[in-house]
């Protein structure tokens, strides 16, 4: 039997002004795009950042680890702490802080200043993302709510396909600091659009789940099992992803242009994977997507490890690029199916809390994976990163199979 979930209302407690136009929704999407780009753009620029700051790549990678860890921990805490505040004002404020933190990172000359900016970026991003979904669900008419939510969440998807390679191209052409400036400008535009486009009365009385309600949902066995997959999936992904540039340099002798091209291929593959994963999930169900996605992802990482260990650059090119495509498709093909599984595990009424928990666990996995990758690249060859990533994805796959086998026949 499926566990009974607590009903956690997501509707506002009073009538809110509804948006007739979609311009504010596009501004919300632009904010999500800026945050998604910020979260991914550092990885292909790590060698450049490390060289400019006279640091080892493993230390520069702490910029990734600290961002993901701070976002994971702060997002649910800040969301609960600010539950009584107006959601519209909170959203505008979070995006304004995000824009300012990017400018701080752009102007910082030392590692400590950039690290402080990254922490501030994570705090504001963790506050923005859940509140954007909550606000759009409250101010948009029911018959347009699905499209509006898709536009907002689609901003992060577009960032995977376009923001990441654009960040790599801009960073390699104009310097890595220019990427912070560009994202800061986008965030400022989004903040202005939200400020002028959303009625000041919007965002009052929107229900925010309390800490105790979140803990009740998190304690459900089915939710715990599903979140364990998210953790190891995310851990494996970010054991490898932040170090894609040093991997390509070491294994294929790629320069900046080659790294940018490979990152672009990965980004397009990831966007295709997200769309494909969602479509297959709707047709076949989450179980028929999650298992194959984790299997392909583990195989892609094993191929990357083997190519680094045994093949010269001229012979490694094809298997590495094929693995990058499979990696992109499978790693984000998993995501929509996993979200569907989580909604089913926690029950539809608790979906906002369950998905919020999933985001936190995902970013914890990202932080653990990037820390592991930093340690491996410092003490071992780049092949060890692919091997460790494959092990993490294999653990997720084994857990998925065990959960399926132990599931009650009538559940």
FINUFI-519987 format. One record per residue (C-alpha): residue number from 1; residue in three letters; x, y, z. Coordinates in steps of 0.02 Angstrom, whole numbers. Example, Ala and Ser with C-alpha at 12.3 -4.5 7.8 and 13.67 -1.06 7.14 Angstrom:
   bagu   balum       xx       yy       zz
      1     ALA      615     -225      390
      2     SER      684      -53      357
END
This chain:
   bagu   balum       xx       yy       zz
      1     UNK        0        0        0
      2     UNK       59      177      -37
      3     UNK       96      275      123
      4     UNK      -32      404      171
      5     UNK       34      581      150
      6     UNK      -11      737      243
      7     UNK     -113      861      145
      8     UNK       -8     1016      125
      9     UNK     -107     1152       41
     10     UNK      -16     1253      -88
     11     UNK     -155     1377     -119
     12     UNK     -157     1553      -49
     13     UNK     -268     1587       98
     14     UNK     -347     1738       14
     15     UNK     -392     1795     -160
     16     UNK     -238     1857     -251
     17     UNK     -228     1968     -404
     18     UNK     -202     1859     -557
     19     UNK      -82     1900     -698
     20     UNK     -161     1923     -868
     21     UNK       -1     1936     -968
     22     UNK      145     1817     -969
     23     UNK      284     1948     -964
     24     UNK      313     1927     -776
     25     UNK      316     1738     -802
     26     UNK      450     1759     -934
     27     UNK      547     1865     -809
     28     UNK      533     1724     -682
     29     UNK      597     1606     -815
     30     UNK      741     1724     -852
     31     UNK      786     1721     -668
     32     UNK      784     1530     -669
     33     UNK      892     1535     -826
     34     UNK     1019     1649     -740
     35     UNK     1025     1534     -588
     36     UNK     1043     1378     -696
     37     UNK     1183     1458     -795
     38     UNK     1270     1513     -635
     39     UNK     1262     1337     -565
     40     UNK     1340     1256     -718
     41     UNK     1455     1385     -796
     42     UNK     1601     1369     -675
     43     UNK     1645     1190     -723
     44     UNK     1722     1214     -897
     45     UNK     1815     1369     -833
     46     UNK     1898     1289     -682
     47     UNK     2071     1271     -762
     48     UNK     2064     1454     -816
     49     UNK     2008     1511     -643
     50     UNK     2140     1404     -557
     51     UNK     2277     1471     -669
     52     UNK     2226     1652     -646
     53     UNK     2217     1636     -457
     54     UNK     2374     1527     -446
     55     UNK     2277     1384     -366
     56     UNK     2266     1198     -400
     57     UNK     2108     1146     -493
     58     UNK     2053     1045     -341
     59     UNK     2049     1203     -235
     60     UNK     1963     1306     -368
     61     UNK     1830     1170     -374
     62     UNK     1780     1219     -198
     63     UNK     1684     1360     -283
     64     UNK     1569     1224     -349
     65     UNK     1562     1124     -188
     66     UNK     1523     1274      -78
     67     UNK     1387     1338     -196
     68     UNK     1296     1172     -204
     69     UNK     1313     1134      -18
     70     UNK     1253     1307       35
     71     UNK     1103     1299      -82
     72     UNK     1056     1125      -21
     73     UNK     1059     1171      163
     74     UNK      992     1348      155
     75     UNK      846     1329       34
     76     UNK      723     1236      148
     77     UNK      778     1332      303
     78     UNK      760     1504      223
     79     UNK      596     1456      141
     80     UNK      521     1410      311
     81     UNK      597     1561      399
     82     UNK      526     1680      270
     83     UNK      356     1595      261
     84     UNK      263     1747      330
     85     UNK      338     1869      204
     86     UNK      258     1927       42
     87     UNK      312     1804      -94
     88     UNK      320     1938     -229
     89     UNK      436     2050     -128
     90     UNK      540     1900      -76
     91     UNK      561     1845     -256
     92     UNK      613     2019     -315
     93     UNK      734     2035     -170
     94     UNK      813     1865     -198
     95     UNK      844     1901     -382
     96     UNK      914     2075     -343
     97     UNK     1036     1998     -218
     98     UNK     1081     1865     -346
     99     UNK     1121     2002     -472
    100     UNK     1225     2100     -346
    101     UNK     1323     1945     -293
    102     UNK     1370     1913     -475
    103     UNK     1439     2089     -487
    104     UNK     1537     2060     -327
    105     UNK     1611     1901     -402
    106     UNK     1652     1995     -563
    107     UNK     1747     2130     -468
    108     UNK     1833     2015     -341
    109     UNK     2018     1991     -365
    110     UNK     2050     1853     -239
    111     UNK     1984     1679     -205
    112     UNK     1904     1727      -38
    113     UNK     1801     1867     -117
    114     UNK     1738     1752     -254
    115     UNK     1698     1617     -127
    116     UNK     1598     1740      -22
    117     UNK     1503     1793     -178
    118     UNK     1466     1611     -222
    119     UNK     1393     1583      -48
    120     UNK     1281     1735      -69
    121     UNK     1232     1673     -242
    122     UNK     1182     1505     -169
    123     UNK     1079     1584      -29
    124     UNK      981     1693     -150
    125     UNK      959     1553     -278
    126     UNK      895     1433     -145
    127     UNK      767     1562      -93
    128     UNK      715     1607     -271
    129     UNK      681     1438     -349
    130     UNK      546     1367     -232
    131     UNK      463     1536     -212
    132     UNK      451     1563     -400
    133     UNK      351     1403     -421
    134     UNK      241     1446     -271
    135     UNK      204     1621     -332
    136     UNK      167     1576     -512
    137     UNK       48     1440     -453
    138     UNK      -48     1569     -351
    139     UNK      -59     1720     -468
    140     UNK      -95     1633     -634
    141     UNK     -270     1577     -680
    142     UNK     -295     1387     -665
    143     UNK     -320     1363     -851
    144     UNK     -149     1442     -885
    145     UNK      -55     1379     -734
    146     UNK       23     1227     -819
    147     UNK       96     1331     -959
    148     UNK      161     1462     -837
    149     UNK      245     1333     -726
    150     UNK      323     1252     -880
    151     UNK      393     1421     -932
    152     UNK      471     1452     -762
    153     UNK      549     1280     -743
    154     UNK      598     1283     -927
    155     UNK      718     1426     -889
    156     UNK      833     1305     -799
    157     UNK      817     1179     -941
    158     UNK      867     1309    -1070
    159     UNK     1016     1352     -960
    160     UNK     1076     1173     -977
    161     UNK     1068     1181    -1167
    162     UNK     1123     1361    -1197
    163     UNK     1182     1445    -1038
    164     UNK     1318     1318    -1003
    165     UNK     1404     1322    -1175
    166     UNK     1378     1510    -1189
    167     UNK     1462     1532    -1019
    168     UNK     1606     1425    -1079
    169     UNK     1624     1523    -1243
    170     UNK     1612     1693    -1157
    171     UNK     1731     1641    -1019
    172     UNK     1863     1577    -1139
    173     UNK     1846     1726    -1256
    174     UNK     1828     1870    -1132
    175     UNK     1893     1795     -971
    176     UNK     1802     1695     -838
    177     UNK     1751     1850     -739
    178     UNK     1647     1909     -888
    179     UNK     1528     1764     -860
    180     UNK     1482     1833     -689
    181     UNK     1451     2004     -766
    182     UNK     1338     1931     -901
    183     UNK     1236     1828     -778
    184     UNK     1225     1979     -662
    185     UNK     1151     2084     -803
    186     UNK     1023     1948     -843
    187     UNK      976     1935     -659
    188     UNK      957     2124     -646
    189     UNK      840     2125     -796
    190     UNK      739     1984     -717
    191     UNK      728     2078     -551
    192     UNK      667     2236     -637
    193     UNK      539     2139     -737
    194     UNK      474     2054     -581
    195     UNK      467     2218     -486
    196     UNK      367     2311     -617
    197     UNK      271     2165     -690
    198     UNK      196     2083     -536
    199     UNK       62     2176     -439
    200     UNK      119     2231     -266
    201     UNK      -29     2144     -186
    202     UNK       24     1976     -258
    203     UNK      110     1853     -144
    204     UNK       12     1885       16
    205     UNK      -50     1735      115
    206     UNK       29     1598       10
    207     UNK       39     1439      114
    208     UNK      216     1379      154
    209     UNK      240     1208      230
    210     UNK      312     1211      406
    211     UNK      469     1121      462
    212     UNK      367      986      549
    213     UNK      264      954      392
    214     UNK      424      938      290
    215     UNK      495      815      415
    216     UNK      337      709      409
    217     UNK      350      696      220
    218     UNK      537      661      228
    219     UNK      508      519      352
    220     UNK      397      419      234
    221     UNK      491      260      183
    222     UNK      443      275        0
    223     UNK      509      454       -4
    224     UNK      671      403       83
    225     UNK      699      265      -45
    226     UNK      668      382     -191
    227     UNK      781      517     -119
    228     UNK      922      391      -99
    229     UNK      922      372     -289
    230     UNK      930      561     -309
    231     UNK     1080      571     -192
    232     UNK     1189      441     -280
    233     UNK     1135      500     -453
    234     UNK     1185      678     -410
    235     UNK     1344      623     -323
    236     UNK     1402      526     -476
    237     UNK     1356      667     -595
    238     UNK     1457      798     -501
    239     UNK     1603      684     -464
    240     UNK     1637      701     -650
    241     UNK     1551      858     -714
    242     UNK     1653      997     -631
    243     UNK     1810      918     -700
    244     UNK     1757      897     -880
    245     UNK     1883     1028     -938
    246     UNK     2039      952     -855
    247     UNK     1979      781     -914
    248     UNK     1966      838    -1096
    249     UNK     2134      926    -1085
    250     UNK     2220      773    -1013
    251     UNK     2138      638    -1119
    252     UNK     2108      725    -1287
    253     UNK     2233      869    -1279
    254     UNK     2088      991    -1303
    255     UNK     2115     1178    -1291
    256     UNK     1986     1307    -1247
    257     UNK     1891     1291    -1412
    258     UNK     1885     1102    -1398
    259     UNK     1821     1111    -1219
    260     UNK     1687     1236    -1269
    261     UNK     1632     1125    -1413
    262     UNK     1622      970    -1304
    263     UNK     1526     1064    -1170
    264     UNK     1404     1124    -1303
    265     UNK     1377      944    -1360
    266     UNK     1347      893    -1179
    267     UNK     1223     1036    -1153
    268     UNK     1121      996    -1308
    269     UNK     1121      811    -1261
    270     UNK     1062      855    -1085
    271     UNK      917      959    -1152
    272     UNK      869      817    -1270
    273     UNK      880      696    -1124
    274     UNK      764      800    -1015
    275     UNK      631      811    -1152
    276     UNK      652      627    -1198
    277     UNK      647      571    -1016
    278     UNK      486      667     -986
    279     UNK      404      598    -1143
    280     UNK      453      418    -1106
    281     UNK      398      436     -927
    282     UNK      224      490     -984
    283     UNK      213      343    -1104
    284     UNK      297      202    -1008
    285     UNK      308      255     -827
    286     UNK      454      311     -719
    287     UNK      523      136     -685
    288     UNK      553      107     -871
    289     UNK      655      267     -881
    290     UNK      753      270     -719
    291     UNK      833       98     -735
    292     UNK      896      118     -914
    293     UNK      952      298     -881
    294     UNK     1060      246     -731
    295     UNK     1130       98     -829
    296     UNK     1180      205     -977
    297     UNK     1253      337     -863
    298     UNK     1362      211     -770
    299     UNK     1422      140     -936
    300     UNK     1463      314    -1002
    301     UNK     1569      353     -849
    302     UNK     1657      183     -860
    303     UNK     1698      219    -1043
    304     UNK     1770      388     -996
    305     UNK     1877      306     -862
    306     UNK     1938      169     -980
    307     UNK     1975      295    -1119
    308     UNK     2080      398    -1000
    309     UNK     2175      247     -936
    310     UNK     2208      148    -1094
    311     UNK     2188      252    -1253
    312     UNK     2299      384    -1335
    313     UNK     2213      549    -1384
    314     UNK     2185      504    -1566
    315     UNK     2098      340    -1523
    316     UNK     2004      409    -1373
    317     UNK     1912      547    -1468
    318     UNK     1764      444    -1532
    319     UNK     1728      344    -1372
    320     UNK     1746      500    -1265
    321     UNK     1628      606    -1372
    322     UNK     1501      465    -1385
    323     UNK     1510      446    -1196
    324     UNK     1482      632    -1173
    325     UNK     1324      622    -1278
    326     UNK     1261      469    -1183
    327     UNK     1307      553    -1019
    328     UNK     1208      710    -1061
    329     UNK     1054      616    -1122
    330     UNK     1048      491     -979
    331     UNK     1093      606     -834
    332     UNK      949      725     -871
    333     UNK      835      593     -945
    334     UNK      831      523     -769
    335     UNK      772      686     -691
    336     UNK      590      705     -748
    337     UNK      555      521     -717
    338     UNK      630      536     -543
    339     UNK      520      686     -505
    340     UNK      367      586     -560
    341     UNK      421      443     -447
    342     UNK      441      562     -300
    343     UNK      268      636     -325
    344     UNK      196      461     -324
    345     UNK      298      412     -171
    346     UNK      245      559      -65
    347     UNK       70      582     -135
    348     UNK        5      725     -241
    349     UNK      -47      839      -95
    350     UNK      132      838      -28
    351     UNK      214      859     -199
    352     UNK      281     1037     -168
    353     UNK      371      978      -11
    354     UNK      432      815      -89
    355     UNK      506      905     -239
    356     UNK      585     1035     -125
    357     UNK      667      894      -27
    358     UNK      726      819     -190
    359     UNK      810      983     -238
    360     UNK      902      990      -71
    361     UNK      958      809      -82
    362     UNK     1012      836     -262
    363     UNK     1123      983     -215
    364     UNK     1194      888      -66
    365     UNK     1240      750     -189
    366     UNK     1317      881     -303
    367     UNK     1423      948     -160
    368     UNK     1481      775     -102
    369     UNK     1522      725     -281
    370     UNK     1621      883     -319
    371     UNK     1718      864     -156
    372     UNK     1757      683     -200
    373     UNK     1810      733     -375
    374     UNK     1924      868     -303
    375     UNK     2010      741     -192
    376     UNK     2030      616     -335
    377     UNK     2100      741     -460
    378     UNK     2225      801     -331
    379     UNK     2292      628     -286
    380     UNK     2253      520     -439
    381     UNK     2232      526     -628
    382     UNK     2075      590     -714
    383     UNK     2024      410     -749
    384     UNK     1986      390     -563
    385     UNK     1850      523     -578
    386     UNK     1755      425     -710
    387     UNK     1773      265     -611
    388     UNK     1708      344     -450
    389     UNK     1562      422     -544
    390     UNK     1518      253     -619
    391     UNK     1521      173     -446
    392     UNK     1400      304     -378
    393     UNK     1279      279     -523
    394     UNK     1293       90     -501
    395     UNK     1244      108     -318
    396     UNK     1092      208     -372
    397     UNK     1048       73     -497
    398     UNK     1065      -67     -368
    399     UNK      956       30     -245
    400     UNK      827       56     -381
    401     UNK      821     -131     -420
    402     UNK      811     -177     -235
    403     UNK      669      -53     -207
    404     UNK      576     -126     -354
    405     UNK      599     -304     -293
    406     UNK      540     -262     -118
    407     UNK      390     -162     -173
    408     UNK      226     -245     -119
    409     UNK      131     -325     -262
    410     UNK      -25     -225     -221
    411     UNK       73      -59     -195
END
